[in-house]
Amino acid sequence: MRTHYYIGCLIIKLILKIFWRFKRIGAENIPKIGGVIIAANHVAYVDPPVIGAVTPRELFYLAKAELFSNALFGWLIKKYNAIPITRGAFDRKAITKAVELLREGKALLFFPEGTRSRDGKFLEPKLGLGMIALEAKVPIVPAYISNSGNLFTSFLRRKRLVIGFDVPIEKNFLEELPKDREGYKSIGLEIMKKIGMIKEKIEKCNF
């Protein structure tokens, strides 16, 4: 993990610990080496840095191209491994880059829903996750982040920020699926089901 990335993670974790009493569960499910996709729900702009800070590996992630229009902010998120992707279109360049990183043994954060859910309810997964997973043939670790939708409200109500990771979907599951729309869709649906199971577990534990 590069020095500036490590320091950034430490600062974010300290803030999360002080103000939102953050708790991480299941981090042992993330492979220590080799290409892996962390697939999480998405409700807030802060999700990428929050998940990145509490994940024990340095993460790369796809970010909508519009975020790079501001020179300073674009430079900053690139320093923290953001890869621009054009939403609403098939961005072959971004997908190829993501697959290359995974084949190099990197960890990629991916949001299967493709955009933020404004009300916290899961959206139908897009095909991008399945496409990248079937090309790279790497494990997929489902993840769920709770109470990030409105951090100010969560702070006032003393709601704890909890990030949970589940056992990975392994390569043998992917190898049984075709590289087509149905195969991509099957992966997205399976991941969202696993994310839902983490959500239920966290809510039952009432952290």
Helices and strands as residue ranges (DSSP letters): H 3-20, E 23-25, G 27-29, E 36-40, H 47-54, E 59-64, G 65-68, H 71-79, E 82-85, H 92-103, E 107-110, H 128-136, E 140-146, H 151-156, E 162-165, H 171-175, H 181-205
